[in-house]
Amino acid sequence: MWLPEGGDATVKSPLNGTDTTYDVLGIGFGPSNLALAIAVEEHNAGLPPEERLNALFVERQPSFGWHRGMLIGDATMQVSFLKDLVTLRDPASDFSFLYFLRERGRLTDFLNQKTLFPLRAEFHEYFEWAAERLGHLVAYDHVVTAVRPVRDDSGVVAHFDVVCRDPDRPGRTVSYRARDISVAIGLEPHVPPGVELTERVWHNSQLLPRVAEFTAAGTPVRRAVVLGAGQSAAETVDYLHRSFPEAEVCAVFAKYGYTPADDSPFANRIFDPEAVDVYFEAPSEVKQSLLDYHRSTNYSVVDMELIEALYATAYQEKVAGRERLRFLNVSRIRDVRTRPEGTLDIRVEFLPTGEQQVLEADVLVNATGYRPRDLGALLGEAAKVCLRDDGDALRVDRDHRVETAPDVTAGIYLQGSTEHTHGLTSTLLSTTAVRAGEIHRSLVARRVAAR
């Protein structure tokens, strides 16, 4: 959603006039800032202009998109549909997933499935539906290149200028001024050190378009290797196995086997809104222990249903005498070389003995997760007014606002990158609606106080 890059000539945005100062400007328009935009839109409904929040959201993509590369047709969400963009904040909102289903004419059909977990593709359709209704608040094709503090006549940082590439004039930038900004730039794909993504070496976030390219071009896939042991890795193994019916698919991971996700009722309470309060107030050592105890709810774990399905497939192939699905457990990839004809030589080590084998493969998929984007690079000059803790992490208040120097009245809200202060839900959908409500209330209170 952003790219740290300088700009030259800067012009004011034509969207709301040259002198517009926004109450809040959102950087990124994924689910988190989409939920905030809904809260703002609902707040503004019926209010006189002087009481409304003037908001704008900028997004680098040309349209709304959320993990499009992993929208596998039969993959389902891992959170309940009730943890949508609004329901935990306002169950009566007409931006809910159930309202979306009614508009699409699928409400009864969905209920007949007796499930809390919709298809991932359908939930993406819901997000798109909500984003389309808020199109008047979003500027797409806007890549943020700088965030600059703006001081008033008394020397106080009262605003931020968010500078973006101008999509209509190459080489120029456009600047938007805001009293507060909400940063929701999401995560970026992570690959092991030294790995370079190519036409045959992918991150799983590229899965669907890459498979489609190979299929359309008729490129043969005799063997595909998948590195990783989490949900995305297991889904990738399953998808490649089905997409290339003649190929051998090898799953490589350091564990003995996939670890089941802990989605039991008591463990899931770590994602309750009230758990954020408890976590925020806890001492640092307790925070760390909670993260360690409950990593199995989210990190490097797989739904048991998928684990059992993959094992059943592997066993059926063993019985039939044609094993296309292989699991290279307790193993690591030590080296990847490209052969003259373009295929890959992947050297895999079995860790207990050190024995190595070289797999000739047509595709390597790194299902190796995501990591937070570099907030310092995005904020640039604005990062200098932010306060940090002893571990050099940003200090963040309970309302998700970054603590800043005494001479700063403009606010920076973070949606994500707050696991150290707000817990496991920081990067997940579980409390998206609640967090949007908390930020919205904080924005309104700050505006009232300023007046």
N, C-alpha and C positions, 0 to 999 in steps of 0.2 A: 503494500500500500504506500510505500514511500521509497525514495531513492535519494541519498545524500549527494547533492550536486549543486554547484553554484549557478547563479543566473546573472544575466547582464541587465539590459534595460528592463525596468519594472513599470507596469502600468496598473492602474486600479481596475478591480473587477467590474464588468458591466452588469453583473447579475442583479444587484439591488441598488444601483447608483454608485457614484464615485465616492460618496461620503459615508457609506454604511459602516457602522460599527456593530458587530454581532455580539449578542450576549454570550453565546457559546458557539465555538467552531470545532467540529469533530474532524479529526484526522483519521481516515479509514472509515469504510462503511460496510463492515462485516456485521454479524449478528449483534455484537455489543453496542456499537453506536447506532445500529438500526433500532434496537430496543430503546435507547435514549431518545432518538428522534420521535418514536411513537409517544413516549412520555411527554415530550415537549409539545407535540401536535395535540394531544388530548388536553394538556394544560391550557393551550391557547384557545381551544374551542369555546366560543361564546364570550370571551373576554374582550374588553375594549383594547384597541391597539396599544395604548400606553402601558398596559399590564401584561402584554404578551412577551414571551421570550423570543428574541430574534435569533434564529439558528441557521447554520449552514454546515454541511458535511462535505468533505472533499475525499474522493476515492480515485486511486490510480488506475483501476480497471475501467474498461469502456462500459461495463454494465455490472450489475450485482453478480457476484460469484463466490461460492463457499466450498472449498475442497472439491472442485469439479472433477479433478482427476481420479477421485476415489468414489464417485457416485455409481458404484456397481449396482446393477439392476435389482438384485434381491437382498442387498445389504440393508440392515435395519439400524435405527438409532440405538444408542446405548443408554439414553436417558428417556424418561417418560415424556409423552407429548404434553403433559401438563406443565413441564418445565420449558415452555415456549417463550416467546418474547414478552408476554404480558401477564399470564394467568396468576403467577405467584404474587404479582404486584396488584393486579386488578382483575379478578375472575370475570367481571362483567364487561371487559373490554371487547370491542368488535374487531380487534386485531389478533384474537386468539386463534390457535390452530383449529379448534372446533368451529369457529365462525368461518374460517377459510374453507373447511370441509363442507359446511352447509352451502357456501357460495358456489363450490365446485360440484355440488349435487352428490357428494360421496359420504355424507355423515352417517347414514344408516348402514351403508356397506362397510365403512370402517368399524363401526361398533360391533357388527356381526363377526368381526375377526377375533374379538375378545382379547385384544392386546393393548399394552401401553406403549409399544415401541413401533412407530411407523417406519415405513421404508425411508432410507436416507434420501433417496431421490424425491420422495414426496415432501419431506421436510424442507428440502431445498426449494421445491416449488412454492411451499408456504412462505419461505423467506423472500423469494422473488415477488410474490403477490404483495407482501407487506411493503417491500422496497418500492414497488411500482406506485403504490398509493402515496408514497412520500417523495416522489420524484422531484417535487418543487423545492425540496430542501437539500438536494444533492447535486454536486458538480462532479460528474465522472470525467475520466481522462485527465485528472489533475494529480500530477506527481509532485509531492512536497519536496522542495529543495532546501528550505531554511525556515527556522522559527526564530524570530528576533524580538527581544524585549523592547518595548517602547516606553520611554520615560516622559512624564508630564512636566509641566513648568516647575514643579517643586522637586523634581528628581526622582519621583516614585515610579516604579514600573507598574503602570496602570493597564497596559494592553500588551498583546502580542500580535506581531504581523506574521502571518503564515504565507510564505512565498511558494508558489507553484509554477511549474512550466505552463505556459499558455498553450492550450491545445490547438488554438486557431492561428497562432503566429510562432512558427518554429524559431528557436533562438531567443525568444523573449519570455518574460515571466509575468505573473499576475499576483497581486498581493491582497490578502484579506485581513482585516483588523478585527480583533475580538477581545472582550474583557476576560474570557475564560476559554480554555481549549480542553477537549476531551480526546485523549490519545488512545486509539484502539487499533494498533497496527498489526496485531496478531503475531503468529509465530512464523519462522522460516524453516524450510527443509534443512535437516542436518545430515551430513554424510561423514564417514570416517575420514580422519586426516589423510591428505594426499590423494583422495579420490576426485577424479574429474568426470563430470557428467558428460556423456557423449550420446550418439545415436543408439548405442547398444548398452550403455551404462546409465541407468535411470535412478531417480528417487521415486518412491511409490506414489508421490503426489502427481507424477506424470503418467500414471499407469494407463488409464483409459485412452487418452489421445495417442500414446506410443503404440499400444496394441492395435489401435485402429489403423495407424500408419503402416505397420507391418502387414496387417491383414489386407489392406487396400493394395499395397505394392506386391503382394504375394511373396514377401521375404520369408524363406523357410526358417522355422524355429525347431531345432532338434533337441536342444537342451536349454532350459532357463534356470538360473540360480537366483534364489531370494535370500538376502541376508537380513536377519532380524527375528525377534521372538514375540513381538506384541500383536495386538489385534490387527493392525494394518498389514503386518507381515503375513499372518495366517490368511487374511482375506486375499492378499496378493497371490499366495501359493494356490489357493482354491481357484481364483479367477484365471490364472495362467493355465492351470491344469485343465480347465474347461474350455478355454479359448483356443488352445493349441492341442487338439486331441491326439496328435502323433508325437508330441514332445515329452521328454523326461523333465520333470520339475524337481529341483533339489532345494530343500530348505536347510540353510546353514545357521546354527545358533550355538551359543556357548553353554546354554542350559542343557539339562538332560532331556527335558521336554517342555512343551508350552505350559505356562503357569495359568491356572484358571483365575479369572477375575473374581474378586470378592465383592459380590453385589448383594450380600445378605442385608436384611433390614437394619441391624444395629450398625454394621460398618457403613452403610449408606448415610447414616446420620452425620457423618463428617461433611456431607454436602448440604446440610440444612442451613438456612439463613442464620439461625441462632448460633450455629457452630462457628460462623465467621466472627461473631462477637467474642466468643470464648477464646478463639485462637488469637484474635487481635490483642486481647488483654493479657495473654499468657507470657511468662518469661521466655527468653530466647531458647533456653535448653528444652523447655516443654514444647515449644513450636517445632523444634527439630525432631523430637521424639514422636510427635503426632504425625509429621511427614513420613518418618521412617516406618511407623506402625501401619500406616494406611496407604503406602505406595501401591499395594496390591489391588486397590480399588481402581487404579487408573494407569499406572506405568508398567509397560512390558508384560501385560497380561492379556488373556484371550477369553472370550465367551466359551463356556463349557460346551455348548451345543456345537460350535464350530470345531473345537478340539475333537469331540467325539466323531463328527462327520469326517474329518480328515483322517483320523485313525481307521475308521471303518473303510474308507476308500483305499487306504494303503493295504489293509488286510485283504480286502476283496481282490486287489491286484496280485497280491502274493499267492492267493489261492489259485487265481487264473494263470499264474506263471508269466505275467507281463507286468513288471513293476515300473510304472511311469512316475510314481510319487515316492520320492526318497527323502529321508530326514537324516541329515548329517549333524547329529547332536554333539554336544561337548566339543565343538569345533570352531575354528576361526579362519577367516580368509586372510592369508598372509601376503598375497601378491596377485595383481591382475595385469596381464600383458595382452596387447592386441596383436593378433597374428597377421601376416601379410595380406591374407584374403579378407580381413576385417573381423573375423570371429575372435573370441576371447579365450585365453588360457588363464584359468582361475586356480591358484594354488591354495588348497585347503589343508589345515593341520588338525589332526585329532589330538586334542590337548592332553589326555592322560598318558599317551605314549610318545607324542611328538612325531608320529608317522604322518607323512604328507602325501597327498595325491593331487594331480593336476586334472581339472575338469575342462574339457573344451566345450565352450558354451556360446550360444548366439546372443544371449541377453543376461545381464546382471541387474537385479533390482535391489537397491538399498532401501529397505523398509526400516530405517534407522531413526525414525522420529523427527521431532522438531525442536527448535530452541527459540528462546525469546530474541526478538530483534534488538539491535543496538539502539537503545533510547538516546544515548549520548550523541550518536551520529545524527539522529533525527533532530533532536532539540538544539544542537549546536550552541549558539550563544545563550539560548534560554536555559541550557543545562547549568550554566555558571551561577544562576540565581537559586538553584535547587540545593537543599540541604541533604547530607548523606550521613549514614550511621557509621559505627566503628568498622563495619565490614565493607564500607564503600558502596552500600546499596542505598537507593533513594529512600528517604524518610517519607512515609505516607500516612496521612490521618485516616481515621475510621471512615470518613465520607469519600475516600479514594482520592483526595486532593494531596498533591505533593507539598511537603513543607518547604517553604521558601524563605529567603532572606527577609529581614524586617522591613526593608524598603520596597517590598513587592506586594501589591494588592491584586494583581491579575493572578488567575488560578490555572494550574495544570492538573487535570484529573486523569488518572490512569485506569484503563479497562484492560487488565492483563499486566504482566510483569510485576505482580504484587503478591506472589506466593509467599514471599518472606514476611509479609505483614498480614495478609488476609487468608492464607491457606490454599488448599488444593483446588478450590473452586475458581481461583484466579483466571485460569485459562480454559475453563469448561463452561458449558451451557447451563449448568445446574442452577446458578443464582443470577443469571443474566438479567432477568426481569427485575429482581429485587435490587440488584446493584444499580440498574438504570433509574429506578425510583429513588434510591438514596442520593445519587448524583443530581437528579432533577430537583429534589427538595433542597439540596445544598445550594444549587444555582439560584433558585428562587429566593432563599433566605439571604444569600449574599447580595442579590440585587435589591431586595427590600432594605437591607441594612445600608447599602450605598446611597439609596435615595433619602 
